[in-house]
Amino acid sequence: MCRSYSFIVILLMLGTARPTAAGEAAAFASISWNPRSIRVGSPCLFKVETVGPATSLKGKWQGHDLSFFPASQRHIWYALAGVDVEAKPGEYSLELDATTPDGRVLRAAPEVRVQSAAFKTERLKVPERFVQPDPETLKRIEADKELKKRAFSHEAPAPEWSGTFHSPVNSTVSEGFGTRRTFNGKLASIHRGLDYHAKEGTPVRAANSGTVVLAGDLFYEGNCVIIDHGQKFMTLYMHLSQLQVAEGEKVNEGQPIGLSGATGRATGPHLHVAVRWQGAYLDPAQLWALPLPNPTGQEQ
């Protein structure tokens, strides 16, 4: 279920209140989000309805620009977003600016509550080279950072995903999202993804359509694929034994992109999947469960 607000919003033109003529429908019809209860680490879908059509809708959420796309009628708009795993619970303003065909501006800023989430702590032992890399390895790690930085900076202004995202493997989860980890008692980290049981060579499929922005061997991630699904909403697939796509390639939902393995910093064969939105890491399991519209705005 979505949480929704229905109310009349006074039109503002260039920051000044504009009186509304009698009988003129100048308002947001509703503002809603799914899931109804947003928690730390949650992906979410914002839905905004205006009484009449709008030519554009801009938004801000937790310091990030929201990229809204319209349904065919252009009075219903959607934006896919989320709350980072390290965000603080609290009330956050959803700032909205909608422009009407005659140039007027509708503004609203409802408060959206983000609730806390419970994450466990885990202690792992891994080869010492992953805890205290030698100077040569440190150079490689820095080079990897540049490769990831370039991939994360990729710009796809329109949504390339279509409908709901799906799990890349048909398997059970071996490690959940958000776990606080220590490695050999020295290095603390947060598990910013989801681990699946996946024996060596298990086919891994794209969670949705998009563009491959990285396909290569990284020190920590091993063989890694990053897919940009549009508007800097990305999925990452790590520790693959084999890559089956190349950088720049367009992929469809369910298309094979590689085989599972244990490359990089891994204690055994498995698949690590992460979801990233503008630098925020979100829970993949919640994304798979989130009903999403097609790019046309038609809900499934």
C-alpha positions as CSV (number, residue, x, y, z in Angstrom):
1,M,0.0,0.0,0.0
2,C,1.1,3.6,-0.7
3,R,1.0,6.4,1.8
4,S,-0.8,9.3,0.2
5,Y,-1.6,13.0,0.9
6,S,-4.5,14.7,-1.0
7,F,-4.7,18.5,-0.6
8,I,-4.9,21.8,-2.5
9,V,-1.6,23.5,-3.0
10,I,-1.6,27.2,-3.7
11,L,0.1,28.1,-7.0
12,L,3.3,30.0,-6.7
13,M,4.7,32.0,-9.5
14,L,8.4,33.0,-9.2
15,G,8.2,32.4,-5.5
16,T,5.1,34.7,-5.0
17,A,1.7,33.4,-4.1
18,R,-0.8,33.7,-6.9
19,P,-4.5,33.9,-6.2
20,T,-6.6,31.2,-7.7
21,A,-9.7,32.2,-9.8
22,A,-13.1,30.7,-8.8
23,G,-13.5,27.3,-10.2
24,E,-9.9,27.0,-11.3
25,A,-8.4,23.6,-10.5
26,A,-4.8,24.5,-9.6
27,A,-3.5,21.8,-7.2
28,F,-1.7,18.6,-6.6
29,A,-4.4,15.9,-6.4
30,S,-2.2,13.5,-4.3
31,I,1.4,12.8,-3.3
32,S,2.2,9.2,-2.3
33,W,5.0,6.7,-1.8
34,N,5.5,3.0,-1.8
35,P,6.4,1.3,0.5
36,R,4.1,3.0,2.9
37,S,6.6,2.7,5.7
38,I,10.1,3.8,4.4
39,R,13.0,2.6,6.4
40,V,16.8,3.1,6.4
41,G,18.1,1.3,3.3
42,S,14.7,1.2,1.6
43,P,14.1,1.8,-2.1
44,C,10.9,3.7,-2.8
45,L,8.7,5.0,-5.6
46,F,7.2,8.5,-5.3
47,K,4.0,9.1,-7.2
48,V,2.6,12.6,-7.8
49,E,-0.8,13.4,-9.3
50,T,-1.8,16.9,-10.4
51,V,-5.3,18.0,-11.1
52,G,-4.4,18.9,-14.7
53,P,-1.4,18.0,-16.9
54,A,2.1,19.3,-16.1
55,T,4.9,20.0,-18.6
56,S,7.6,19.0,-16.0
57,L,8.0,17.9,-12.4
58,K,11.2,18.5,-10.4
59,G,12.0,17.3,-6.9
60,K,14.5,17.0,-4.1
61,W,14.8,14.3,-1.5
62,Q,17.5,14.1,1.2
63,G,19.7,16.4,-0.8
64,H,19.3,14.4,-4.1
65,D,17.6,15.6,-7.3
66,L,14.6,13.5,-8.1
67,S,14.1,12.5,-11.8
68,F,10.4,12.3,-12.4
69,F,8.9,10.7,-15.5
70,P,5.3,11.1,-16.6
71,A,2.5,8.7,-17.4
72,S,0.8,9.1,-20.8
73,Q,-1.7,11.6,-19.4
74,R,1.1,13.8,-17.9
75,H,-0.8,14.4,-14.7
76,I,0.7,11.4,-13.1
77,W,4.5,11.4,-12.4
78,Y,6.9,8.9,-10.9
79,A,10.4,8.9,-9.4
80,L,12.4,5.9,-8.2
81,A,14.6,6.8,-5.2
82,G,15.6,5.4,-1.8
83,V,17.3,5.9,1.6
84,D,21.0,5.0,2.1
85,V,21.9,2.2,4.5
86,E,23.8,4.7,6.7
87,A,21.1,7.5,6.7
88,K,19.6,8.7,9.9
89,P,15.9,8.1,10.7
90,G,13.7,11.2,10.9
91,E,11.4,13.5,8.9
92,Y,12.6,14.6,5.4
93,S,10.9,17.1,3.1
94,L,9.9,15.9,-0.3
95,E,10.3,19.2,-2.3
96,L,8.2,19.3,-5.5
97,D,8.0,21.9,-8.3
98,A,5.5,21.2,-11.1
99,T,5.2,23.5,-14.1
100,T,1.8,23.8,-15.8
101,P,1.4,24.3,-19.6
102,D,0.8,28.0,-19.1
103,G,4.0,28.4,-17.2
104,R,2.6,28.5,-13.6
105,V,4.4,26.6,-10.9
106,L,2.9,24.3,-8.3
107,R,5.0,23.8,-5.1
108,A,4.7,21.4,-2.2
109,A,7.0,19.9,0.4
110,P,5.3,17.2,2.5
111,E,7.3,15.6,5.3
112,V,8.2,11.9,4.7
113,R,9.1,9.9,7.8
114,V,12.1,7.5,7.5
115,Q,12.1,4.8,10.2
116,S,15.1,2.9,11.6
117,A,16.0,-0.6,10.5
118,A,17.7,-3.4,12.5
119,F,20.9,-4.8,11.1
120,K,23.1,-7.5,12.6
121,T,26.8,-7.7,13.2
122,E,29.0,-10.4,11.8
123,R,32.7,-11.4,12.2
124,L,34.6,-13.0,9.3
125,K,38.1,-14.3,8.6
126,V,39.5,-13.6,5.1
127,P,43.0,-13.9,3.6
128,E,45.3,-11.3,5.2
129,R,46.0,-9.7,1.8
130,F,42.4,-8.4,1.8
131,V,42.9,-6.7,5.2
132,Q,46.4,-5.3,4.8
133,P,47.1,-5.0,1.0
134,D,50.8,-4.6,-0.1
135,P,51.9,-1.4,-1.9
136,E,51.4,-2.9,-5.3
137,T,47.9,-4.1,-4.5
138,L,47.1,-0.6,-3.0
139,K,47.9,0.9,-6.5
140,R,45.4,-1.5,-8.0
141,I,42.8,-0.7,-5.5
142,E,43.2,3.0,-6.3
143,A,42.9,2.3,-10.0
144,D,39.8,0.3,-9.3
145,K,38.3,3.3,-7.5
146,E,38.8,5.4,-10.7
147,L,37.1,2.7,-12.8
148,K,34.1,2.6,-10.4
149,K,34.0,6.4,-10.2
150,R,33.8,6.6,-14.0
151,A,31.0,4.0,-14.1
152,F,29.0,5.7,-11.4
153,S,29.2,9.0,-13.2
154,H,27.5,7.6,-16.3
155,E,24.5,9.7,-17.4
156,A,21.3,8.1,-18.7
157,P,18.7,10.8,-18.2
158,A,15.6,8.7,-19.0
159,P,14.6,5.4,-17.3
160,E,15.9,2.3,-19.1
161,W,14.3,-0.1,-16.7
162,S,10.9,-1.4,-17.5
163,G,8.5,-2.6,-14.7
164,T,9.5,-4.4,-11.6
165,F,13.1,-5.6,-10.9
166,H,13.8,-9.3,-10.4
167,S,16.3,-11.3,-8.5
168,P,19.3,-12.2,-10.8
169,V,19.4,-15.8,-9.5
170,N,16.8,-18.3,-8.4
171,S,18.3,-19.1,-5.0
172,T,18.2,-18.4,-1.3
173,V,19.9,-15.6,0.5
174,S,23.1,-16.4,2.4
175,E,23.7,-13.0,3.9
176,G,21.3,-10.1,4.2
177,F,21.6,-6.4,3.6
178,G,23.1,-4.0,6.1
179,T,25.1,-6.4,8.2
180,R,28.0,-4.7,10.0
181,R,31.1,-6.8,9.4
182,T,34.6,-7.1,10.9
183,F,37.4,-8.8,9.0
184,N,40.0,-10.6,11.1
185,G,38.9,-8.3,14.0
186,K,40.6,-5.3,12.2
187,L,38.6,-3.9,9.3
188,A,34.9,-2.9,9.9
189,S,32.5,-2.6,6.9
190,I,28.8,-2.5,6.1
191,H,27.3,-5.2,3.8
192,R,25.8,-2.9,1.2
193,G,24.2,-5.7,-0.8
194,L,22.7,-9.1,-0.7
195,D,24.5,-12.5,-0.9
196,Y,22.9,-15.5,-2.6
197,H,23.9,-19.1,-2.4
198,A,25.2,-19.8,-5.9
199,K,27.6,-22.6,-6.7
200,E,30.4,-22.0,-9.2
201,G,29.0,-21.4,-12.7
202,T,25.4,-20.5,-11.8
203,P,23.9,-18.2,-14.5
204,V,23.5,-14.6,-13.3
205,R,20.8,-12.5,-15.1
206,A,20.2,-8.7,-15.3
207,A,17.7,-7.6,-12.7
208,N,16.2,-5.2,-15.3
209,S,17.1,-3.6,-18.6
210,G,19.8,-1.0,-18.9
211,T,23.4,-0.2,-20.1
212,V,26.5,-2.0,-18.9
213,V,28.8,0.7,-17.5
214,L,31.5,-1.6,-16.1
215,A,32.5,-5.2,-16.8
216,G,35.9,-6.2,-15.5
217,D,38.1,-7.7,-12.8
218,L,38.4,-5.7,-9.6
219,F,40.5,-6.5,-6.5
220,Y,37.7,-6.6,-3.9
221,E,34.7,-7.2,-6.2
222,G,36.4,-9.8,-8.4
223,N,34.7,-10.1,-11.9
224,C,32.1,-7.4,-11.6
225,V,29.2,-6.1,-13.8
226,I,27.5,-2.7,-13.2
227,I,24.3,-1.9,-15.0
228,D,22.9,1.6,-15.2
229,H,19.1,1.4,-15.4
230,G,18.7,5.1,-16.0
231,Q,18.9,8.2,-13.9
232,K,21.9,6.8,-11.9
233,F,19.9,3.9,-10.5
234,M,22.3,1.0,-10.8
235,T,22.7,-2.7,-9.9
236,L,26.1,-4.4,-9.2
237,Y,26.9,-8.1,-9.6
238,M,30.2,-9.3,-7.9
239,H,32.5,-12.3,-7.6
240,L,31.6,-13.7,-11.0
241,S,33.7,-16.5,-12.4
242,Q,32.9,-15.4,-16.0
243,L,31.7,-12.2,-17.7
244,Q,29.2,-12.5,-20.5
245,V,28.7,-8.8,-21.3
246,A,30.9,-5.9,-22.3
247,E,31.0,-2.2,-21.2
248,G,28.5,-0.2,-23.3
249,E,26.3,-3.1,-24.1
250,K,22.5,-2.7,-23.8
251,V,20.9,-5.6,-21.8
252,N,17.3,-6.7,-21.2
253,E,15.8,-7.9,-18.0
254,G,16.6,-11.6,-17.5
255,Q,19.5,-11.6,-19.9
256,P,22.6,-13.6,-18.8
257,I,25.4,-11.3,-17.8
258,G,27.9,-13.8,-16.3
259,L,28.4,-16.9,-14.1
260,S,28.7,-16.9,-10.4
261,G,32.0,-17.6,-8.7
262,A,34.4,-16.7,-5.9
263,T,36.7,-14.1,-7.4
264,G,37.9,-11.0,-5.4
265,R,37.3,-10.9,-1.6
266,A,35.1,-13.9,-1.2
267,T,35.1,-16.8,1.3
268,G,33.5,-19.1,-1.3
269,P,31.3,-19.2,-4.4
270,H,28.3,-16.9,-4.1
271,L,26.7,-13.9,-5.8
272,H,26.8,-10.5,-4.2
273,V,24.2,-8.1,-5.6
274,A,24.0,-4.4,-4.7
275,V,21.6,-1.6,-5.6
276,R,23.0,2.0,-5.9
277,W,21.1,5.3,-6.4
278,Q,23.1,8.5,-6.5
279,G,25.7,7.1,-4.1
280,A,23.0,5.6,-1.7
281,Y,23.0,1.8,-1.2
282,L,19.6,0.2,-1.0
283,D,18.3,-3.2,0.0
284,P,18.0,-5.4,-3.2
285,A,15.4,-7.7,-1.6
286,Q,13.1,-4.7,-1.0
287,L,13.6,-3.6,-4.6
288,W,12.5,-7.0,-6.0
289,A,9.3,-6.7,-3.9
290,L,8.5,-3.2,-5.0
291,P,5.8,-3.0,-7.8
292,L,7.0,-0.5,-10.4
293,P,5.5,1.2,-13.5
294,N,6.7,0.8,-17.0
295,P,8.5,3.9,-18.4
296,T,5.1,4.9,-19.9
297,G,3.8,5.2,-16.4
298,Q,1.4,2.4,-16.7
299,E,1.4,0.5,-13.3
300,Q,1.7,-3.3,-13.3
